[in-house]
Amino acid sequence: MNKESVDYELLNDIVKCIQEVFGFSNDAFETLSLATDINRELGIEGDDANELMLEFFERFSINIDKYDPYRYFVPEGYDFFSFRRSKDRRGKIPITLGMLYLAAKAKVWNTQELESVEFSPAQLYNCTSEIPLEGYKIHDK
């Protein structure tokens, strides 16, 4: 999926949700793309990830019957049961901004469908005026 097919009004609402719950680093918008892994690249993990996902699902009215947080996030602290979980439930699967976008658009978390989409790594915002939040800049390259 590439950025040309994105509804930026919906995407901007998702970005605002992330900002309200977790926040972005000062340079996050320099590289933010549909392929951005919110766990590994934005540093949203553990309790922060759970808080974000609960707010995201509620705000965008998403059916979460097929959502399993253990696929994407490792719990905070020592996880006594990690060795007993199957390999696909150990927080190793990337959860991308594109996955959040498609789930918000479809109003359902369809694990198989979301994980099968290849998202473009192209930068979503090309200049500071496009960023939906105050206080962030994109520097000329």
DRENSEKOL-752918 format. One record per atom (N, C-alpha, C, O): residue number from 1; residue in one letter; atom name; x, y, z. Coordinates in steps of 0.1 Angstrom, whole numbers. Layout:
> NUM:A:CA:X:Y:Z .
...
END
This chain:
> 1:M:N:9:-12:0 .
> 1:M:CA:0:0:0 .
> 1:M:C:9:12:0 .
> 1:M:O:18:13:8 .
> 2:N:N:6:22:-9 .
> 2:N:CA:14:34:-9 .
> 2:N:C:7:46:-4 .
> 2:N:O:-6:46:-2 .
> 3:K:N:14:57:-2 .
> 3:K:CA:8:69:4 .
> 3:K:C:-2:76:-5 .
> 3:K:O:-10:84:0 .
> 4:E:N:-2:74:-18 .
> 4:E:CA:-11:80:-27 .
> 4:E:C:-25:76:-24 .
> 4:E:O:-35:83:-27 .
> 5:S:N:-27:64:-19 .
> 5:S:CA:-41:59:-16 .
> 5:S:C:-46:62:-2 .
> 5:S:O:-56:56:2 .
> 6:V:N:-39:70:5 .
> 6:V:CA:-42:72:19 .
> 6:V:C:-52:84:21 .
> 6:V:O:-51:94:14 .
> 7:D:N:-62:82:29 .
> 7:D:CA:-71:92:34 .
> 7:D:C:-64:100:45 .
> 7:D:O:-64:95:56 .
> 8:Y:N:-58:111:42 .
> 8:Y:CA:-50:119:52 .
> 8:Y:C:-58:124:64 .
> 8:Y:O:-53:126:74 .
> 9:E:N:-71:126:62 .
> 9:E:CA:-80:130:73 .
> 9:E:C:-80:119:84 .
> 9:E:O:-78:122:96 .
> 10:L:N:-82:107:80 .
> 10:L:CA:-82:95:89 .
> 10:L:C:-67:93:94 .
> 10:L:O:-66:91:106 .
> 11:L:N:-57:93:86 .
> 11:L:CA:-44:92:90 .
> 11:L:C:-40:102:101 .
> 11:L:O:-34:99:111 .
> 12:N:N:-43:114:98 .
> 12:N:CA:-40:125:108 .
> 12:N:C:-47:123:121 .
> 12:N:O:-42:126:132 .
> 13:D:N:-59:117:121 .
> 13:D:CA:-66:114:134 .
> 13:D:C:-59:103:141 .
> 13:D:O:-58:104:154 .
> 14:I:N:-53:94:134 .
> 14:I:CA:-45:83:141 .
> 14:I:C:-33:89:146 .
> 14:I:O:-29:85:158 .
> 15:V:N:-26:98:139 .
> 15:V:CA:-14:104:144 .
> 15:V:C:-17:112:157 .
> 15:V:O:-9:112:166 .
> 16:K:N:-28:119:157 .
> 16:K:CA:-32:127:169 .
> 16:K:C:-35:118:180 .
> 16:K:O:-32:121:192 .
> 17:C:N:-41:106:178 .
> 17:C:CA:-43:96:189 .
> 17:C:C:-30:91:195 .
> 17:C:O:-29:91:207 .
> 18:I:N:-20:88:186 .
> 18:I:CA:-7:84:191 .
> 18:I:C:-1:95:199 .
> 18:I:O:5:93:210 .
> 19:Q:N:-2:108:194 .
> 19:Q:CA:4:119:202 .
> 19:Q:C:-2:121:215 .
> 19:Q:O:5:123:225 .
> 20:E:N:-16:120:216 .
> 20:E:CA:-23:122:229 .
> 20:E:C:-19:111:239 .
> 20:E:O:-18:114:251 .
> 21:V:N:-17:99:235 .
> 21:V:CA:-14:88:244 .
> 21:V:C:1:86:247 .
> 21:V:O:5:84:258 .
> 22:F:N:9:88:237 .
> 22:F:CA:23:85:238 .
> 22:F:C:32:97:235 .
> 22:F:O:42:100:242 .
> 23:G:N:30:103:223 .
> 23:G:CA:39:113:219 .
> 23:G:C:49:109:208 .
> 23:G:O:51:97:207 .
> 24:F:N:54:118:201 .
> 24:F:CA:64:115:191 .
> 24:F:C:77:122:195 .
> 24:F:O:77:132:202 .
> 25:S:N:88:116:190 .
> 25:S:CA:101:123:192 .
> 25:S:C:102:135:183 .
> 25:S:O:93:136:173 .
> 26:N:N:111:144:185 .
> 26:N:CA:111:157:177 .
> 26:N:C:114:154:162 .
> 26:N:O:109:162:154 .
> 27:D:N:120:143:159 .
> 27:D:CA:123:141:145 .
> 27:D:C:115:129:139 .
> 27:D:O:118:124:128 .
> 28:A:N:105:125:145 .
> 28:A:CA:97:114:141 .
> 28:A:C:91:116:127 .
> 28:A:O:90:106:119 .
> 29:F:N:87:128:124 .
> 29:F:CA:80:130:111 .
> 29:F:C:90:131:99 .
> 29:F:O:86:131:87 .
> 30:E:N:103:130:102 .
> 30:E:CA:113:130:91 .
> 30:E:C:112:117:84 .
> 30:E:O:115:116:72 .
> 31:T:N:108:106:91 .
> 31:T:CA:108:93:85 .
> 31:T:C:95:85:86 .
> 31:T:O:94:74:81 .
> 32:L:N:85:92:92 .
> 32:L:CA:72:85:94 .
> 32:L:C:66:80:81 .
> 32:L:O:64:88:72 .
> 33:S:N:63:67:80 .
> 33:S:CA:57:61:68 .
> 33:S:C:46:51:72 .
> 33:S:O:45:48:84 .
> 34:L:N:39:46:63 .
> 34:L:CA:30:35:66 .
> 34:L:C:37:23:71 .
> 34:L:O:31:14:78 .
> 35:A:N:50:21:67 .
> 35:A:CA:57:9:72 .
> 35:A:C:64:11:85 .
> 35:A:O:71:2:90 .
> 36:T:N:62:23:92 .
> 36:T:CA:68:26:105 .
> 36:T:C:63:16:115 .
> 36:T:O:51:15:117 .
> 37:D:N:72:9:122 .
> 37:D:CA:69:-1:132 .
> 37:D:C:67:7:145 .
> 37:D:O:77:13:150 .
> 38:I:N:55:8:150 .
> 38:I:CA:52:17:162 .
> 38:I:C:60:12:174 .
> 38:I:O:63:20:183 .
> 39:N:N:63:-1:175 .
> 39:N:CA:70:-6:186 .
> 39:N:C:85:-3:185 .
> 39:N:O:91:3:194 .
> 40:R:N:91:-8:175 .
> 40:R:CA:106:-7:174 .
> 40:R:C:111:7:169 .
> 40:R:O:121:11:174 .
> 41:E:N:103:13:161 .
> 41:E:CA:108:26:155 .
> 41:E:C:103:38:164 .
> 41:E:O:110:48:165 .
> 42:L:N:91:37:169 .
> 42:L:CA:86:48:177 .
> 42:L:C:88:46:192 .
> 42:L:O:86:55:201 .
> 43:G:N:92:33:196 .
> 43:G:CA:95:30:210 .
> 43:G:C:82:28:219 .
> 43:G:O:83:30:231 .
> 44:I:N:71:25:212 .
> 44:I:CA:59:23:220 .
> 44:I:C:58:8:224 .
> 44:I:O:56:0:215 .
> 45:E:N:60:5:236 .
> 45:E:CA:60:-9:240 .
> 45:E:C:54:-11:254 .
> 45:E:O:51:-1:261 .
> 46:G:N:52:-23:259 .
> 46:G:CA:47:-26:272 .
> 46:G:C:34:-20:275 .
> 46:G:O:25:-20:267 .
> 47:D:N:33:-14:287 .
> 47:D:CA:21:-7:291 .
> 47:D:C:17:4:282 .
> 47:D:O:5:7:280 .
> 48:D:N:27:12:277 .
> 48:D:CA:24:23:268 .
> 48:D:C:16:17:255 .
> 48:D:O:7:24:251 .
> 49:A:N:21:6:250 .
> 49:A:CA:15:0:238 .
> 49:A:C:1:-4:241 .
> 49:A:O:-8:-2:233 .
> 50:N:N:-1:-11:253 .
> 50:N:CA:-15:-15:256 .
> 50:N:C:-24:-3:258 .
> 50:N:O:-36:-3:253 .
> 51:E:N:-19:8:264 .
> 51:E:CA:-27:20:266 .
> 51:E:C:-31:26:252 .
> 51:E:O:-42:30:250 .
> 52:L:N:-21:27:244 .
> 52:L:CA:-24:32:230 .
> 52:L:C:-34:24:223 .
> 52:L:O:-43:29:217 .
> 53:M:N:-32:11:222 .
> 53:M:CA:-41:2:215 .
> 53:M:C:-55:3:220 .
> 53:M:O:-65:3:212 .
> 54:L:N:-57:3:233 .
> 54:L:CA:-70:4:239 .
> 54:L:C:-77:17:234 .
> 54:L:O:-89:17:231 .
> 55:E:N:-70:28:235 .
> 55:E:CA:-75:41:231 .
> 55:E:C:-78:41:216 .
> 55:E:O:-88:46:212 .
> 56:F:N:-69:35:208 .
> 56:F:CA:-71:35:194 .
> 56:F:C:-83:27:190 .
> 56:F:O:-91:31:182 .
> 57:F:N:-85:15:196 .
> 57:F:CA:-96:6:193 .
> 57:F:C:-109:13:197 .
> 57:F:O:-119:13:190 .
> 58:E:N:-109:20:208 .
> 58:E:CA:-122:26:213 .
> 58:E:C:-125:39:204 .
> 58:E:O:-136:41:200 .
> 59:R:N:-115:47:202 .
> 59:R:CA:-117:59:194 .
> 59:R:C:-122:57:180 .
> 59:R:O:-130:64:175 .
> 60:F:N:-117:46:174 .
> 60:F:CA:-120:43:160 .
> 60:F:C:-130:32:159 .
> 60:F:O:-133:27:148 .
> 61:S:N:-136:28:170 .
> 61:S:CA:-147:17:170 .
> 61:S:C:-143:5:162 .
> 61:S:O:-150:1:153 .
> 62:I:N:-132:-1:166 .
> 62:I:CA:-127:-13:159 .
> 62:I:C:-130:-26:166 .
> 62:I:O:-128:-27:178 .
> 63:N:N:-135:-35:159 .
> 63:N:CA:-138:-49:164 .
> 63:N:C:-125:-55:166 .
> 63:N:O:-117:-57:157 .
> 64:I:N:-122:-60:179 .
> 64:I:CA:-109:-65:182 .
> 64:I:C:-109:-80:185 .
> 64:I:O:-100:-85:192 .
> 65:D:N:-119:-87:180 .
> 65:D:CA:-120:-102:183 .
> 65:D:C:-108:-109:179 .
> 65:D:O:-105:-119:186 .
> 66:K:N:-101:-105:169 .
> 66:K:CA:-89:-112:164 .
> 66:K:C:-76:-105:168 .
> 66:K:O:-65:-109:163 .
> 67:Y:N:-76:-96:176 .
> 67:Y:CA:-64:-89:180 .
> 67:Y:C:-58:-96:192 .
> 67:Y:O:-65:-99:202 .
> 68:D:N:-45:-99:191 .
> 68:D:CA:-37:-105:202 .
> 68:D:C:-25:-97:204 .
> 68:D:O:-15:-97:196 .
> 69:P:N:-25:-90:216 .
> 69:P:CA:-13:-81:218 .
> 69:P:C:0:-88:219 .
> 69:P:O:10:-82:217 .
> 70:Y:N:0:-100:223 .
> 70:Y:CA:13:-108:224 .
> 70:Y:C:19:-110:211 .
> 70:Y:O:31:-113:211 .
> 71:R:N:12:-109:200 .
> 71:R:CA:19:-110:187 .
> 71:R:C:28:-98:184 .
> 71:R:O:38:-100:177 .
> 72:Y:N:25:-87:190 .
> 72:Y:CA:32:-74:186 .
> 72:Y:C:40:-68:197 .
> 72:Y:O:50:-62:195 .
> 73:F:N:36:-70:210 .
> 73:F:CA:43:-64:221 .
> 73:F:C:47:-73:232 .
> 73:F:O:40:-83:234 .
> 74:V:N:58:-70:238 .
> 74:V:CA:63:-78:249 .
> 74:V:C:59:-71:262 .
> 74:V:O:60:-58:262 .
> 75:P:N:53:-78:271 .
> 75:P:CA:48:-71:284 .
> 75:P:C:60:-65:291 .
> 75:P:O:72:-69:290 .
> 76:E:N:57:-54:299 .
> 76:E:CA:68:-48:307 .
> 76:E:C:72:-58:318 .
> 76:E:O:64:-66:322 .
> 77:G:N:84:-56:323 .
> 77:G:CA:90:-65:333 .
> 77:G:C:93:-78:328 .
> 77:G:O:93:-80:315 .
> 78:Y:N:96:-87:337 .
> 78:Y:CA:99:-101:332 .
> 78:Y:C:86:-109:329 .
> 78:Y:O:77:-109:337 .
> 79:D:N:86:-115:318 .
> 79:D:CA:74:-122:313 .
> 79:D:C:76:-137:316 .
> 79:D:O:83:-144:308 .
> 80:F:N:71:-142:327 .
> 80:F:CA:73:-156:331 .
> 80:F:C:68:-166:321 .
> 80:F:O:73:-177:320 .
> 81:F:N:58:-162:314 .
> 81:F:CA:51:-172:305 .
> 81:F:C:55:-171:290 .
> 81:F:O:50:-178:282 .
> 82:S:N:65:-163:287 .
> 82:S:CA:69:-161:273 .
> 82:S:C:74:-174:267 .
> 82:S:O:71:-177:255 .
> 83:F:N:81:-182:275 .
> 83:F:CA:86:-195:269 .
> 83:F:C:75:-205:266 .
> 83:F:O:77:-215:259 .
> 84:R:N:63:-203:272 .
> 84:R:CA:52:-212:270 .
> 84:R:C:43:-208:258 .
> 84:R:O:35:-216:254 .
> 85:R:N:45:-196:254 .
> 85:R:CA:37:-191:242 .
> 85:R:C:43:-196:229 .
> 85:R:O:55:-198:228 .
> 86:S:N:35:-197:219 .
> 86:S:CA:40:-201:206 .
> 86:S:C:48:-190:201 .
> 86:S:O:47:-178:205 .
> 87:K:N:57:-192:191 .
> 87:K:CA:66:-182:186 .
> 87:K:C:59:-170:180 .
> 87:K:O:65:-159:181 .
> 88:D:N:47:-172:175 .
> 88:D:CA:40:-160:169 .
> 88:D:C:33:-152:180 .
> 88:D:O:26:-142:176 .
> 89:R:N:35:-155:193 .
> 89:R:CA:29:-148:204 .
> 89:R:C:40:-142:213 .
> 89:R:O:37:-141:225 .
> 90:R:N:51:-139:208 .
> 90:R:CA:62:-134:216 .
> 90:R:C:66:-120:213 .
> 90:R:O:78:-116:216 .
> 91:G:N:58:-112:207 .
> 91:G:CA:60:-98:205 .
> 91:G:C:70:-95:194 .
> 91:G:O:77:-85:194 .
> 92:K:N:72:-104:185 .
> 92:K:CA:82:-103:174 .
> 92:K:C:76:-97:161 .
> 92:K:O:84:-93:152 .
> 93:I:N:63:-97:159 .
> 93:I:CA:57:-93:147 .
> 93:I:C:55:-78:147 .
> 93:I:O:49:-72:156 .
> 94:P:N:60:-71:137 .
> 94:P:CA:59:-56:136 .
> 94:P:C:44:-52:135 .
> 94:P:O:36:-58:128 .
> 95:I:N:41:-41:142 .
> 95:I:CA:27:-35:141 .
> 95:I:C:30:-21:135 .
> 95:I:O:36:-13:142 .
> 96:T:N:25:-19:123 .
> 96:T:CA:29:-7:116 .
> 96:T:C:18:4:116 .
> 96:T:O:6:1:119 .
> 97:L:N:22:16:113 .
> 97:L:CA:12:27:112 .
> 97:L:C:2:23:101 .
> 97:L:O:-10:26:102 .
> 98:G:N:6:17:90 .
> 98:G:CA:-3:12:80 .
> 98:G:C:-13:2:85 .
> 98:G:O:-25:3:80 .
> 99:M:N:-9:-6:94 .
> 99:M:CA:-19:-16:99 .
> 99:M:C:-30:-9:107 .
> 99:M:O:-41:-12:106 .
> 100:L:N:-25:1:115 .
> 100:L:CA:-35:9:123 .
> 100:L:C:-45:16:113 .
> 100:L:O:-57:17:116 .
> 101:Y:N:-39:22:103 .
> 101:Y:CA:-47:29:93 .
> 101:Y:C:-58:20:87 .
> 101:Y:O:-69:23:86 .
> 102:L:N:-53:8:82 .
> 102:L:CA:-63:-1:75 .
> 102:L:C:-73:-6:85 .
> 102:L:O:-85:-8:82 .
> 103:A:N:-69:-9:98 .
> 103:A:CA:-79:-13:108 .
> 103:A:C:-89:-2:111 .
> 103:A:O:-101:-5:112 .
> 104:A:N:-85:10:112 .
> 104:A:CA:-94:21:114 .
> 104:A:C:-104:23:102 .
> 104:A:O:-115:26:104 .
> 105:K:N:-99:21:91 .
> 105:K:CA:-107:23:79 .
> 105:K:C:-117:12:78 .
> 105:K:O:-129:14:74 .
> 106:A:N:-113:-1:81 .
> 106:A:CA:-122:-12:80 .
> 106:A:C:-131:-14:92 .
> 106:A:O:-141:-22:92 .
> 107:K:N:-127:-8:103 .
> 107:K:CA:-134:-9:116 .
> 107:K:C:-133:-23:122 .
> 107:K:O:-141:-27:130 .
> 108:V:N:-123:-31:118 .
> 108:V:CA:-120:-44:123 .
> 108:V:C:-105:-47:123 .
> 108:V:O:-98:-43:114 .
> 109:W:N:-101:-55:133 .
> 109:W:CA:-87:-59:133 .
> 109:W:C:-87:-73:127 .
> 109:W:O:-90:-83:134 .
> 110:N:N:-83:-74:115 .
> 110:N:CA:-82:-87:108 .
> 110:N:C:-67:-91:107 .
> 110:N:O:-60:-86:98 .
> 111:T:N:-62:-98:117 .
> 111:T:CA:-48:-101:118 .
> 111:T:C:-42:-106:105 .
> 111:T:O:-31:-101:101 .
> 112:Q:N:-47:-116:99 .
> 112:Q:CA:-42:-122:87 .
> 112:Q:C:-41:-112:76 .
> 112:Q:O:-31:-111:69 .
> 113:E:N:-51:-105:74 .
> 113:E:CA:-52:-95:63 .
> 113:E:C:-42:-83:65 .
> 113:E:O:-34:-80:57 .
> 114:L:N:-41:-78:78 .
> 114:L:CA:-33:-67:81 .
> 114:L:C:-18:-70:80 .
> 114:L:O:-10:-63:75 .
> 115:E:N:-15:-82:84 .
> 115:E:CA:-1:-87:84 .
> 115:E:C:4:-91:70 .
> 115:E:O:16:-92:68 .
> 116:S:N:-5:-92:61 .
> 116:S:CA:-1:-96:47 .
> 116:S:C:2:-85:38 .
> 116:S:O:7:-86:27 .
> 117:V:N:-2:-73:42 .
> 117:V:CA:-1:-61:34 .
> 117:V:C:13:-56:34 .
> 117:V:O:19:-55:45 .
> 118:E:N:19:-52:23 .
> 118:E:CA:32:-46:22 .
> 118:E:C:30:-31:21 .
> 118:E:O:24:-26:12 .
> 119:F:N:35:-24:32 .
> 119:F:CA:33:-10:33 .
> 119:F:C:46:-2:27 .
> 119:F:O:57:-7:29 .
> 120:S:N:43:9:21 .
> 120:S:CA:54:17:15 .
> 120:S:C:62:24:26 .
> 120:S:O:56:29:35 .
> 121:P:N:75:24:24 .
> 121:P:CA:84:31:34 .
> 121:P:C:85:46:30 .
> 121:P:O:93:53:36 .
> 122:A:N:78:51:20 .
> 122:A:CA:79:65:16 .
> 122:A:C:74:74:27 .
> 122:A:O:64:71:34 .
> 123:Q:N:81:85:30 .
> 123:Q:CA:78:95:40 .
> 123:Q:C:64:100:37 .
> 123:Q:O:60:104:26 .
> 124:L:N:55:100:48 .
> 124:L:CA:41:105:47 .
> 124:L:C:40:120:46 .
> 124:L:O:31:125:39 .
> 125:Y:N:48:127:53 .
> 125:Y:CA:47:142:54 .
> 125:Y:C:60:147:48 .
> 125:Y:O:71:144:53 .
> 126:N:N:59:156:37 .
> 126:N:CA:71:161:30 .
> 126:N:C:75:175:35 .
> 126:N:O:86:179:32 .
> 127:C:N:66:182:42 .
> 127:C:CA:70:195:47 .
> 127:C:C:63:198:60 .
> 127:C:O:53:191:63 .
> 128:T:N:68:207:67 .
> 128:T:CA:63:210:81 .
> 128:T:C:48:213:81 .
> 128:T:O:41:209:90 .
> 129:S:N:44:221:70 .
> 129:S:CA:29:225:70 .
> 129:S:C:20:213:69 .
> 129:S:O:8:214:72 .
> 130:E:N:25:201:64 .
> 130:E:CA:16:190:63 .
> 130:E:C:14:182:76 .
> 130:E:O:4:175:77 .
> 131:I:N:23:184:86 .
> 131:I:CA:22:177:98 .
> 131:I:C:9:182:106 .
> 131:I:O:8:194:108 .
> 132:P:N:1:172:111 .
> 132:P:CA:-12:176:117 .
> 132:P:C:-10:181:132 .
> 132:P:O:-20:183:139 .
> 133:L:N:2:182:137 .
> 133:L:CA:5:185:151 .
> 133:L:C:14:198:151 .
> 133:L:O:22:200:143 .
> 134:E:N:12:206:161 .
> 134:E:CA:20:218:163 .
> 134:E:C:34:214:169 .
> 134:E:O:35:204:177 .
> 135:G:N:44:221:166 .
> 135:G:CA:57:220:172 .
> 135:G:C:67:210:166 .
> 135:G:O:77:207:171 .
> 136:Y:N:63:204:155 .
> 136:Y:CA:71:194:148 .
> 136:Y:C:76:200:135 .
> 136:Y:O:68:208:128 .
> 137:K:N:88:197:131 .
> 137:K:CA:93:202:118 .
> 137:K:C:99:191:110 .
> 137:K:O:104:181:115 .
> 138:I:N:99:194:97 .
> 138:I:CA:107:185:88 .
> 138:I:C:118:194:82 .
> 138:I:O:115:204:76 .
> 139:H:N:130:190:84 .
> 139:H:CA:141:198:79 .
> 139:H:C:144:195:65 .
> 139:H:O:142:183:60 .
> 140:D:N:149:205:57 .
> 140:D:CA:152:203:43 .
> 140:D:C:164:193:43 .
> 140:D:O:173:193:51 .
> 141:K:N:163:184:33 .
> 141:K:CA:173:174:31 .
> 141:K:C:182:177:20 .
> 141:K:O:192:170:17 .
END
